[in-house]
Amino acid sequence: MLWTATLVCLIHTNLIQYEIPMAKARKPFVSRKKRKEIDAARAKRETFLIEQGRKVSEDNNRPVVEGDKQPVALPLTATVGEFAELLQVPVVRVISQLVKNGVMASVTQRVDYDTMAIVADELVFAAELKEIEDEDEMDAVSTVAPINIEGGDVRPAIVTIMGHVDHGKTTLLDYIRKSQVAAGEHGGITQHIGAYQTEIMYEGQPRTITFLDTPGHEAFTALRSHGAQVTDIVVLVVASDDGIKPQTIEAINHAKQAGVSLLVAITKMDVPGANPDRVKQQLVEHGLVPEEWGGSTIVAPVSAVTGEGVSALLEYIALTGDLKDLRADPKATPQGVVIESHQEIGLGPVATLLIQNGTLRISDVIVLGDTYGKIRSMTNYRGERIRVAGPSTPVKVAGIEAIPSFGDSFAYVKSEHEAKELLKNTGSSDANHRRTISDISQAIAEGRANTFNIVLKADAQGSLEALRASINKMHEPGVRPVIIHGGIGDVSLTDIQLAAASHAVVFAFQVDIPTPIKKSAHNLGVTAATYKIIYDLLDQIALTLKGLVEVKKVKSERGRLKVKKVFRTSKEAQIIGGEISQGVALNKAFVTLVREGEALGEGKVISLQKGPEQVDELDAGQECGLSVQLTTKIQAGDVLIFAIEEEVIAAEVS
């Protein structure tokens, strides 16, 4: 097995030399040298045109001819695929122009207006900023909003059910599913693909609703942490006999931060002790005033056991969808999000895609995150083979080269060759979502941010309220802190995911950040810090608001491997096999070579193999093959210590 791993490592080592480093798409960079080259080229072109007696535009040094400078309205940010569609030019041409300007971005990555304006100018377009009608849109820098194409066809609403544990989320979803079978829906729902659709009669017309089949705000926020917001409507479930609980408050904050429509289902109306009026009073305390009390929040009492109120709830969802006027263009090229993926016997890598715009067809070629594929088969939530799938439709697809990640965006390309070229030119997109406290502080210092989002955790309610009161009093010219969520207890994965989705920092007081959560924070590019002294925490927030935050980079040990055999040593890399003795072995991690207790050198893992497959991580007790960049020669019996680099706030107390 190790010899197989070695062969794959050797191949990967040779390929790695030709990888192109990727610039962060968060703020694409155009070098001063490249900008001078562009300006010089334009000046040369202007001289040539003047010599020919042709008129040149004063603002962009381009010849003014019929059809030139076609105006195009561009948003603050867009994916490369969306940008190409706005220009109506091949996406490869857009990618090529980006690369020429020093920006490495894949078809699914996002670029800002300034970058798009430069590329549009070079492609003979006159760019102008699309007018923003909603002031909140200026602050919504964290996610891709659900697709809504003005003038397109009406599409089904996409719904997520959220709430506290044991308040009936899964039971409600199950009842809605079973009611379709009872109503005679052909085939029923035969398999779990991550989402399903239900049909109802509303105002005499059949209507479709798409439900994400993973209840809870974990999946909702995980998608947002990857930059993909697909939910149109959140149904918040609150048990009539239990009322609002900590996870209910979390769900409310997540929905508010995402800016989605929120309905409330008061569940368990069939149990003794049901008290919907108490629940409504609690909702008011959290800013959700029921319609019958003069507010705007739809509240529906339901029972997933007897079916009471479920039909009314579905009609409320349909009504909310109508009010939102949800639309998409089925004639557009398909794009959407990966909501589930795995390996399946006989099919290989498969993924459930939620189509947000356009129509996906058999034989279409798509790029999904860092992989691609030509659609070989499509299956709906009933297990039926289909050939086309339109907007808001969940579909399981086969024919992709590798398992994509949950939350990856996908987009259509014309050919497998084009897909390979795009991936070769743009590389991995992992760095695309990173935004640590140093990034935020720099954005504030440069005047590019007017809010500082905070996730706040504390050991007790009194501490939380004291911190909240102090933070709410803080402000600096042009910037203010916003506590998007506050809670009691250790920092959780959903806290990290919410911070990633909202470009926030997690501040914790007198509570722990467990090691697995620290790892997730690192992977998502989130700064999470815990403090023992309340004034240290407040001082750090004050420094961030001033754009003066100081961080230091430290290496944190993650695992150890004992070297069993060295297969090859070259100038580029050393190929070895070994067994993980402690913790985890990580691909792309820093390594320290230790021999007889003495550290002899440092390097980096190029690739990590388990059998023929490259993996990102392996646990203790497993054997693996590695390709390592290290100047010191490795010997059998040596120990490699794996570490990752983290940003730590100077004042943080670990």
C-alpha positions, 0 to 999 in steps of 0.5 A, spaced: 500 500 500 505 504 501 508 503 494 502 505 491 502 511 495 509 513 493 507 512 486 501 517 486 506 522 491 511 522 485 506 524 480 503 529 485 510 532 486 511 533 479 505 536 478 505 541 484 511 544 480 506 547 475 501 550 480 499 557 479 499 561 486 492 564 487 490 571 489 485 572 495 479 573 491 476 577 497 480 583 495 483 581 488 490 585 487 492 588 481 500 590 481 503 597 480 507 594 475 501 590 471 497 597 471 503 601 468 504 596 463 496 596 461 497 604 461 503 604 457 499 599 452 493 604 452 498 610 451 501 606 445 494 604 442 492 611 443 498 614 439 497 609 433 489 611 433 491 618 432 496 617 427 491 614 423 486 620 424 481 616 429 478 619 435 480 617 442 475 617 448 478 621 453 476 617 459 479 610 457 483 611 451 479 607 446 477 608 439 470 611 439 466 607 434 459 605 433 457 599 438 464 601 442 463 602 450 457 598 451 454 600 458 454 594 463 451 595 470 455 591 475 454 589 482 459 590 488 461 583 487 459 577 483 462 570 481 466 570 475 461 566 472 456 571 473 460 577 471 461 573 464 454 572 463 453 580 465 458 581 459 455 576 455 462 573 453 466 567 454 468 565 461 474 563 459 476 570 456 474 573 463 478 568 466 484 570 461 483 577 463 483 576 470 490 572 470 493 578 466 491 583 471 494 578 477 488 575 479 487 568 480 479 566 480 475 560 478 468 561 475 465 560 482 469 565 486 467 572 487 471 578 485 469 586 487 467 591 483 473 595 482 476 588 479 470 587 474 470 594 472 478 594 470 476 587 466 470 590 463 474 596 460 479 592 457 473 588 454 470 594 451 465 595 456 463 602 460 462 599 467 458 603 472 456 601 479 449 598 479 444 602 483 443 599 490 436 601 493 437 597 500 441 600 505 442 594 508 445 591 501 452 595 503 453 591 509 451 585 506 458 583 504 458 576 507 454 571 503 451 570 496 444 572 496 438 567 494 437 568 486 432 573 484 432 574 477 427 580 475 423 579 469 424 571 470 419 566 471 416 564 478 420 559 482 419 555 488 421 558 495 427 554 498 425 553 506 429 551 512 426 549 518 430 551 524 429 551 532 431 548 539 433 541 539 426 536 541 422 542 539 419 538 533 423 540 527 424 533 524 417 531 526 414 536 522 418 535 516 417 528 516 409 529 517 410 534 510 413 528 507 408 523 509 402 527 507 405 527 500 405 520 500 398 519 503 395 524 498 397 519 492 404 522 490 407 518 485 413 514 487 413 517 494 420 519 497 424 513 496 431 516 498 434 522 502 438 526 497 439 533 502 432 536 500 425 534 497 419 538 494 412 538 496 406 540 492 400 544 495 394 547 492 394 555 493 388 559 491 386 554 486 393 553 483 398 547 484 404 550 488 411 547 489 415 548 495 423 546 496 425 544 503 432 543 505 432 536 508 437 537 514 433 541 519 437 546 524 441 552 523 447 548 523 446 546 515 443 553 514 449 557 517 454 552 514 452 554 507 453 561 509 460 560 511 462 557 504 459 564 501 452 560 499 445 563 501 440 559 498 434 559 503 428 564 502 424 562 508 426 560 515 420 556 519 422 557 526 419 551 530 418 553 538 414 548 542 408 550 545 410 547 552 417 549 552 417 556 549 424 559 547 430 556 548 438 558 547 438 554 540 431 558 538 435 565 540 441 562 536 436 560 530 433 567 530 439 571 530 442 567 524 436 568 520 436 575 522 443 576 520 442 572 513 436 577 512 431 572 510 423 571 511 422 568 518 415 564 519 414 561 526 411 554 527 408 553 534 409 546 535 406 540 539 399 543 540 396 536 541 400 535 548 398 537 555 400 544 557 400 547 550 401 555 551 401 558 545 400 565 548 406 564 552 410 563 546 408 569 542 410 573 548 417 570 548 417 572 541 415 579 542 421 580 547 426 578 541 423 582 536 418 578 533 411 581 534 405 576 531 401 579 526 395 578 530 398 582 535 399 588 530 406 586 528 409 583 521 411 575 524 406 570 521 405 565 527 402 558 525 400 553 531 401 546 528 401 539 531 405 534 527 402 528 530 395 530 528 396 534 522 393 540 525 395 547 522 400 544 517 396 545 511 395 553 513 403 553 515 404 551 507 399 556 505 403 561 509 409 559 506 406 560 499 404 566 501 410 569 503 414 566 497 409 570 493 410 577 497 418 576 495 416 575 488 421 569 487 424 569 480 429 565 476 431 564 469 430 557 466 433 559 460 440 561 463 446 557 464 445 553 470 448 555 477 447 553 484 450 550 490 452 543 493 448 541 499 450 534 499 456 529 496 459 522 497 462 516 494 456 511 491 458 504 489 457 503 481 456 511 480 463 514 484 463 521 486 455 523 487 453 530 489 446 533 490 445 540 487 440 545 488 439 549 482 439 556 483 438 559 476 438 556 469 436 549 467 441 543 468 441 537 463 444 531 462 451 531 459 452 538 461 459 540 464 460 543 470 465 546 475 464 545 482 469 548 487 475 545 486 473 539 481 468 538 475 464 533 471 460 531 465 453 530 468 452 522 466 445 521 470 440 525 474 436 523 480 430 527 483 428 526 491 423 520 489 429 516 486 426 517 479 431 518 473 430 525 470 434 529 464 432 536 466 432 540 472 430 547 473 431 553 478 429 551 486 430 543 484 434 539 488 437 533 484 443 528 485 448 528 479 453 523 477 459 523 473 463 528 477 471 527 477 471 528 485 467 529 491 466 536 492 465 540 498 458 541 502 457 549 500 461 549 494 458 553 488 457 550 481 457 553 474 456 551 467 462 551 462 462 549 455 467 543 455 471 539 459 477 542 456 475 549 459 473 546 466 480 543 466 483 550 464 479 554 469 481 549 475 488 549 472 489 557 472 485 558 478 487 553 483 484 551 490 479 556 493 480 555 500 483 562 501 477 565 498 473 565 505 478 567 510 477 573 513 481 574 520 481 580 525 487 583 522 483 583 515 477 586 518 482 591 522 485 593 516 479 594 512 476 599 518 483 603 518 482 603 510 475 606 511 472 599 507 468 597 513 463 601 517 461 595 521 465 590 526 461 584 527 462 580 533 459 573 536 460 574 543 460 568 548 460 568 556 460 564 562 453 567 565 448 571 563 450 577 567 457 577 564 454 577 557 449 583 559 455 587 562 459 585 556 453 587 551 452 594 554 459 596 554 460 594 547 454 597 545 457 604 547 463 603 543 464 607 536 469 610 532 468 615 526 465 611 521 465 604 524 461 601 530 461 594 533 455 590 532 453 583 536 450 579 531 449 573 536 450 572 544 450 566 548 452 562 554 457 556 554 463 554 550 464 556 543 461 552 538 461 550 531 455 554 529 458 560 532 464 559 528 460 558 522 456 564 523 462 568 524 465 565 517 458 567 514 458 574 517 465 576 517 465 576 524 470 575 530 468 570 536 470 573 543 469 569 549 469 571 556 471 565 561 469 560 557 473 555 553 474 554 545 475 546 544 481 544 540 476 541 534 473 548 534 479 551 534 481 547 528 474 549 524 476 556 526 482 556 522 480 552 516 474 557 515 479 563 517 475 565 523 479 569 529 476 566 535 479 568 542 477 567 549 479 572 555 479 571 563 479 579 564 473 583 561 477 589 560 482 585 556 476 583 551 473 590 551 480 593 549 481 588 544 475 590 541 476 598 541 483 597 538 480 593 532 475 599 531 481 604 531 484 599 526 490 598 530 489 590 532 496 587 533 496 579 531 502 574 531 502 568 528 504 561 532 505 554 530 500 549 533 502 542 534 496 537 531 500 530 530 506 526 530 508 521 525 514 515 525 517 514 519 518 507 517 521 507 510 524 513 505 522 511 498 526 517 495 529 523 496 530 529 491 531 536 491 524 537 490 521 533 495 522 526 499 517 521 499 516 517 505 511 512 509 510 512 516 505 511 521 501 516 525 503 515 532 499 521 535 493 526 533 492 527 526 497 528 520 495 534 515 496 535 508 499 542 507 501 542 514 508 545 517 513 539 519 518 539 524 523 533 523 526 530 530 531 525 531 533 522 538 529 528 541 533 533 537 529 538 532 533 538 525 529 542 520 523 544 518 519 543 512 512 542 509 507 537 507 506 537 499 501 531 499 498 526 504 496 519 501 492 513 504 493 508 498 491 511 492 487 517 494 490 523 496 487 525 503 487 532 507 487 528 514 488 522 517 488 520 524 493 516 529 494 509 528 493 509 520 499 508 515 500 513 510 505 516 504 507 523 504 511 527 499 515 532 504 519 539 502 525 538 507 532 540 506 534 535 511 534 528 509 529 524 513 531 517 515 527 511 518 525 512 525 525 519 525 519 523 527 515 528 524 511 533 528 505 536 524 503 543 525 499 549 523 500 556 523 494 560 526 493 568 528 493 569 535 491 576 538 497 579 542 492 580 548 489 573 548 489 569 554 489 561 551 
